């Protein structure tokens, strides 16, 4: 298998560089989708496009199906890649740097997509494939919930229920990880990434002169009280061993030095790792915000946005990833991730439907220098990790 990976690697890297130079953000990945479809057509792999859009039957998502070579195949294995970029201005001197102002592949989805296309090439050249495999190229991971919409459109169901081939019975996804050394594969059992709910709050008070605060109901003071008190949701409403994050990321109010404004707006996110905790924190958050606002003479309007669920790894599938990483030729080592990460991932939606495992792929080559972080303007997926990712995905598909 490693010979097949090696023989295809240069062309896969070329595809990655092309995708990197032409980034497209959530729900607009039309060129990226066409690159995927062109490659699948060239390989003779059956696929279905126009999936994962805002409305059913639309979108840039693609699923492709590679049948087993045996008469009594195992269950269908799903392999997922996300294809969207981010609204970030790239700062690099790469020959393949983004050609689209204000957009770049700052999260490595160009690498993920290329790995899955390379996986398709290698699997197709194998004489023995014990399991059918469905490749899922999904749009809009960066905030659009493309994974949820691919599930909605039948990506896991198989033919004739909108998908291809047989229904997916287990699912895998990967993410390039700057904090890990090249050659390292990591994951954990259970919760790996957090639920990512967000909120918008509008506080409405009474406007007036800054010199006469007793004649006003100050929404800025109410906002300050809410920011401080909301931290008690972590310290007093959850178990000390249960990780919760409450972050207010934006506060906007006022137009002048000497005017108490009528309104203040607040935006932020709450991250949780347990469904019961998620429900409790939401309830207590509403109670806390509304009661403080009322006590300060203000009205509170809260818009709660349910984000991605917890990315939960099936224990058996996490064990499978660890065992395969240990025997893979191109990997150096496998490590168990000790603590969950409070970032989020819409791979979580697949795990709600079938046993699934999301794992990380090390990118850093230096023991002393940090690798540029995800979502930063200098990030670039390490081409040397592509072959490792291909081998992992192929071995999972064959397992």
TIMAR-863596 format. One line per field, with one value per residue (C-alpha): residue number from 1; residue in three letters; x, y, z. Coordinates in pm, whole numbers. Layout:
lumza: [NUM;...]
fifi: [ALA;...]
u: [X;...]
v: [Y;...]
w: [Z;...]
***
This chain:
lumza: [1;2;3;4;5;6;7;8;9;10;11;12;13;14;15;16;17;18;19;20;21;22;23;24;25;26;27;28;29;30;31;32;33;34;35;36;37;38;39;40;41;42;43;44;45;46;47;48;49;50;51;52;53;54;55;56;57;58;59;60;61;62;63;64;65;66;67;68;69;70;71;72;73;74;75;76;77;78;79;80;81;82;83;84;85;86;87;88;89;90;91;92;93;94;95;96;97;98;99;100;101;102;103;104;105;106;107;108;109;110;111;112;113;114;115;116;117;118;119;120;121;122;123;124;125;126;127;128;129;130;131;132;133;134;135;136;137;138;139;140;141;142;143;144;145;146;147;148;149;150;151;152;153;154;155;156;157;158;159;160;161;162;163;164;165;166;167;168;169;170;171;172;173;174;175;176;177;178;179;180;181;182;183;184;185;186;187;188;189;190;191;192;193;194;195;196;197;198;199;200;201;202;203;204;205;206;207;208;209;210;211;212;213;214;215;216;217;218;219;220;221;222;223;224;225;226;227;228;229;230;231;232;233;234;235;236;237;238;239;240;241;242;243;244;245;246;247;248;249;250;251;252;253;254;255;256;257;258;259;260;261;262;263;264;265;266;267;268;269;270;271;272;273;274;275;276;277;278;279;280;281;282;283;284;285;286;287;288;289;290;291;292;293;294;295;296;297;298;299;300;301;302;303;304;305;306;307;308;309;310;311;312;313;314;315;316;317;318;319;320;321;322;323;324;325;326;327;328;329;330;331;332;333;334;335;336;337;338;339;340;341;342;343;344;345;346;347;348;349;350;351;352;353;354;355;356;357;358;359;360;361;362;363;364;365;366;367;368;369;370;371;372;373;374;375;376;377;378;379;380;381;382;383;384;385;386;387;388;389;390;391;392;393;394;395;396;397;398;399]
fifi: [UNK;UNK;UNK;UNK;UNK;UNK;UNK;UNK;UNK;UNK;UNK;UNK;UNK;UNK;UNK;UNK;UNK;UNK;UNK;UNK;UNK;UNK;UNK;UNK;UNK;UNK;UNK;UNK;UNK;UNK;UNK;UNK;UNK;UNK;UNK;UNK;UNK;UNK;UNK;UNK;UNK;UNK;UNK;UNK;UNK;UNK;UNK;UNK;UNK;UNK;UNK;UNK;UNK;UNK;UNK;UNK;UNK;UNK;UNK;UNK;UNK;UNK;UNK;UNK;UNK;UNK;UNK;UNK;UNK;UNK;UNK;UNK;UNK;UNK;UNK;UNK;UNK;UNK;UNK;UNK;UNK;UNK;UNK;UNK;UNK;UNK;UNK;UNK;UNK;UNK;UNK;UNK;UNK;UNK;UNK;UNK;UNK;UNK;UNK;UNK;UNK;UNK;UNK;UNK;UNK;UNK;UNK;UNK;UNK;UNK;UNK;UNK;UNK;UNK;UNK;UNK;UNK;UNK;UNK;UNK;UNK;UNK;UNK;UNK;UNK;UNK;UNK;UNK;UNK;UNK;UNK;UNK;UNK;UNK;UNK;UNK;UNK;UNK;UNK;UNK;UNK;UNK;UNK;UNK;UNK;UNK;UNK;UNK;UNK;UNK;UNK;UNK;UNK;UNK;UNK;UNK;UNK;UNK;UNK;UNK;UNK;UNK;UNK;UNK;UNK;UNK;UNK;UNK;UNK;UNK;UNK;UNK;UNK;UNK;UNK;UNK;UNK;UNK;UNK;UNK;UNK;UNK;UNK;UNK;UNK;UNK;UNK;UNK;UNK;UNK;UNK;UNK;UNK;UNK;UNK;UNK;UNK;UNK;UNK;UNK;UNK;UNK;UNK;UNK;UNK;UNK;UNK;UNK;UNK;UNK;UNK;UNK;UNK;UNK;UNK;UNK;UNK;UNK;UNK;UNK;UNK;UNK;UNK;UNK;UNK;UNK;UNK;UNK;UNK;UNK;UNK;UNK;UNK;UNK;UNK;UNK;UNK;UNK;UNK;UNK;UNK;UNK;UNK;UNK;UNK;UNK;UNK;UNK;UNK;UNK;UNK;UNK;UNK;UNK;UNK;UNK;UNK;UNK;UNK;UNK;UNK;UNK;UNK;UNK;UNK;UNK;UNK;UNK;UNK;UNK;UNK;UNK;UNK;UNK;UNK;UNK;UNK;UNK;UNK;UNK;UNK;UNK;UNK;UNK;UNK;UNK;UNK;UNK;UNK;UNK;UNK;UNK;UNK;UNK;UNK;UNK;UNK;UNK;UNK;UNK;UNK;UNK;UNK;UNK;UNK;UNK;UNK;UNK;UNK;UNK;UNK;UNK;UNK;UNK;UNK;UNK;UNK;UNK;UNK;UNK;UNK;UNK;UNK;UNK;UNK;UNK;UNK;UNK;UNK;UNK;UNK;UNK;UNK;UNK;UNK;UNK;UNK;UNK;UNK;UNK;UNK;UNK;UNK;UNK;UNK;UNK;UNK;UNK;UNK;UNK;UNK;UNK;UNK;UNK;UNK;UNK;UNK;UNK;UNK;UNK;UNK;UNK;UNK;UNK;UNK;UNK;UNK;UNK;UNK;UNK;UNK;UNK;UNK;UNK;UNK;UNK;UNK;UNK;UNK;UNK;UNK;UNK;UNK;UNK;UNK;UNK;UNK;UNK;UNK;UNK;UNK;UNK;UNK;UNK;UNK;UNK;UNK;UNK;UNK]
u: [0;278;409;67;57;403;323;18;152;297;-31;-232;-4;-63;-437;-385;-188;-456;-728;-517;-480;-856;-1027;-1404;-1597;-1908;-2180;-1986;-1738;-1842;-1496;-1373;-1671;-1597;-1234;-1358;-1614;-1362;-1119;-1392;-1508;-1151;-1121;-1454;-1601;-1977;-2074;-2365;-2330;-2547;-2568;-2529;-2669;-2886;-3190;-3233;-3119;-2867;-2510;-2153;-2121;-2030;-2049;-1867;-1896;-1631;-1775;-1615;-1443;-1590;-1926;-1987;-1864;-1854;-2045;-1998;-1725;-1769;-1469;-1524;-1339;-1449;-1390;-1450;-1204;-1217;-1264;-901;-641;-343;-1;259;504;392;390;40;-89;-454;-552;-881;-855;-981;-1012;-770;-745;-648;-783;-629;-942;-746;-528;-826;-989;-666;-615;-959;-900;-570;-749;-990;-700;-525;-838;-932;-595;-620;-716;-893;-1144;-1346;-1580;-1770;-1653;-1840;-1637;-1814;-1689;-1889;-1917;-1955;-1779;-1672;-1997;-2250;-2322;-2253;-2221;-2575;-2701;-2518;-2689;-3021;-2964;-2905;-2527;-2521;-2834;-2721;-2923;-3215;-3253;-3066;-2717;-2503;-2431;-2517;-2583;-2274;-2220;-1916;-1751;-1407;-1269;-933;-790;-440;-302;-23;46;150;462;450;379;169;-193;-407;-762;-960;-1262;-1583;-1602;-1323;-1461;-1725;-2077;-2055;-2368;-2372;-2589;-2691;-2826;-2991;-3035;-3285;-3276;-3356;-3130;-3020;-2744;-2432;-2439;-2781;-2758;-3036;-3277;-3172;-3169;-2814;-2780;-2398;-2399;-2645;-2412;-2116;-2312;-2415;-2058;-1937;-2229;-2234;-1902;-2089;-2252;-1914;-1814;-2152;-2387;-2167;-1956;-1595;-1488;-1722;-1560;-1768;-1661;-1868;-1713;-1851;-1671;-1846;-2007;-2135;-2304;-2304;-2221;-2068;-1878;-2174;-2472;-2604;-2734;-3070;-2929;-2629;-2565;-2358;-2242;-2057;-2031;-2088;-1897;-1998;-1903;-2212;-2570;-2728;-2486;-2560;-2933;-2881;-2644;-2884;-3171;-2962;-2815;-3162;-3264;-2949;-2953;-3323;-3319;-3014;-3155;-3485;-3309;-3124;-3445;-3372;-3534;-3327;-3386;-3186;-3131;-2981;-2818;-2772;-2424;-2254;-2311;-2032;-1797;-1820;-1593;-1727;-1497;-1460;-1386;-1132;-962;-964;-795;-529;-459;-434;-210;24;68;67;400;407;306;561;339;-11;-106;-427;-551;-593;-844;-1118;-1063;-1319;-1325;-1608;-1651;-1954;-1820;-2026;-2342;-2217;-2143;-2507;-2608;-2341;-2038;-1766;-1417;-1249;-870;-581;-285;38;182;481;835;1027;1092;1172;961;580;381;149;-185;-519;-724;-416;-304;25;-113;-50;-118;203;230;440;133;-78;64;20;-343;-404;-258;-470;-791;-717;-642;-961;-1159;-1008;-1039]
v: [0;246;205;305;604;711;681;903;1150;1416;1454;1464;1739;1931;1904;2028;2330;2409;2395;2610;2874;2884;2883;2905;2965;2789;2705;2862;2578;2542;2524;2291;2064;2058;1963;1670;1564;1587;1362;1110;1106;1048;755;609;628;670;985;1208;1586;1882;1783;1961;2298;2530;2379;2007;1915;2197;2243;2165;1841;1518;1153;881;504;239;-115;-412;-676;-973;-1150;-1124;-778;-622;-312;6;235;611;844;1218;1532;1894;2122;2484;2763;3064;3441;3519;3712;3483;3612;3395;3382;3040;2996;2853;3111;3214;3405;3514;3827;3775;3396;3114;2750;2838;2514;2263;2145;2150;1883;1681;1688;1587;1299;1162;1194;1013;746;697;646;389;192;169;12;-259;-609;-686;-456;-643;-350;-103;252;581;900;1207;1548;1796;2174;2435;2286;2633;2742;2623;2276;2108;1771;1798;1889;1599;1366;1534;1475;1103;1080;791;608;439;375;417;662;948;807;557;189;38;238;351;146;328;660;823;1173;1337;1682;1812;1912;2173;2088;1731;1603;1477;1104;1113;996;1079;1045;973;768;954;1332;1471;1815;2034;2144;2498;2697;3074;3357;3712;3935;4276;4475;4761;5030;5401;5651;5973;6212;6054;6314;6199;5818;5809;5912;5623;5245;5176;4871;4892;4838;4550;4402;4424;4249;3972;3912;3873;3670;3431;3286;3140;2903;2734;2760;2702;2524;2244;1972;2075;1788;1890;2130;2432;2753;3076;3346;3689;3777;4103;4392;4695;5003;5379;5665;5939;6011;6176;5963;5656;5451;5285;4951;4725;4410;4109;3802;3495;3120;2846;2519;2198;1829;1663;1677;1714;1990;2159;2168;2284;2565;2692;2708;2877;3122;3248;3275;3463;3711;3789;3830;4057;4270;4304;4392;4671;4804;4666;4417;4130;3969;3648;3467;3124;2939;2566;2491;2165;1876;1715;1521;1183;898;546;346;50;272;472;142;53;383;327;-29;72;370;138;-96;161;190;567;662;709;666;678;875;896;1250;1291;1578;1691;2002;2280;2359;2216;2004;1920;1568;1527;1489;1167;1025;1079;839;567;457;706;824;1156;1161;1403;1397;1561;1838;1980;1880;2088;1999;2362;2580;2596;2524;2807;2760;2674;2975;3197;3381;3190;2836;2584;2212;2008;1811;1549;1450;1369;1021;937;1045;840;526;571;619;324;92;201;135;-214;-305]
w: [0;80;-277;-410;-177;-286;-656;-621;-368;-600;-787;-463;-332;-655;-593;-237;-357;-615;-349;-118;-387;-448;-106;-77;243;373;121;-171;-237;-602;-759;-484;-544;-916;-850;-640;-898;-1181;-995;-909;-1271;-1392;-1150;-1257;-905;-872;-686;-600;-581;-476;-112;220;117;320;150;70;-278;-296;-190;-280;-86;-267;-166;-357;-326;-379;-369;-198;-408;-216;-241;135;228;570;669;471;608;589;554;582;471;508;209;317;398;633;590;681;480;420;520;352;65;-56;-434;-397;-146;-163;-475;-318;-101;252;224;299;404;760;909;671;495;169;329;453;108;-66;177;96;-279;-232;-30;-320;-561;-344;-252;-618;-703;-435;-545;-219;-49;215;285;70;135;108;89;230;113;315;294;566;865;975;1132;877;1011;679;851;986;639;475;724;645;273;322;299;546;432;113;-201;-256;35;-131;-74;-261;-204;132;451;640;955;1102;1032;1058;1019;1082;1150;1098;1439;1472;1837;1757;1588;1232;1231;1547;1550;1852;1975;2290;2390;2465;2445;2228;2137;2297;2212;2073;2158;2103;2228;2139;2414;2374;2694;2672;2938;2954;2780;2948;3042;3191;3468;3585;3608;3867;3592;3367;3360;3244;3017;3034;3410;3361;3099;3337;3609;3369;3248;3605;3736;3440;3552;3849;3599;3582;3947;4115;3871;3739;3895;3956;3729;3445;3198;3097;2924;2930;2710;2626;2305;2210;2396;2205;2351;2345;2110;2329;2650;2819;2715;2889;2595;2565;2451;2493;2293;2395;2205;2315;2336;2592;2558;2734;2719;2862;2721;3067;3159;2828;2906;3264;3167;2901;3152;3420;3167;3072;3437;3533;3242;3269;3648;3653;3372;3555;3878;3693;3539;3193;2960;2819;2482;2439;2112;2179;1890;1930;1799;1716;1957;2154;1927;2097;1994;2013;2243;2007;1708;1909;1996;1627;1536;1803;1687;1323;1402;1594;1297;1015;839;790;1143;1421;1724;1866;2176;2376;2428;2803;2816;2579;2368;2409;2039;1830;1517;1310;1259;1578;1370;1211;1555;1650;1371;1362;1570;1480;1569;1500;1531;1489;1251;1368;1148;1336;1239;1492;1853;1933;1701;1725;1412;1296;1468;1316;1207;1183;866;844;872;593;600;602;278;457;659;352;293;662;647;333;491;805;608;382;672;850;533;504;873]
***
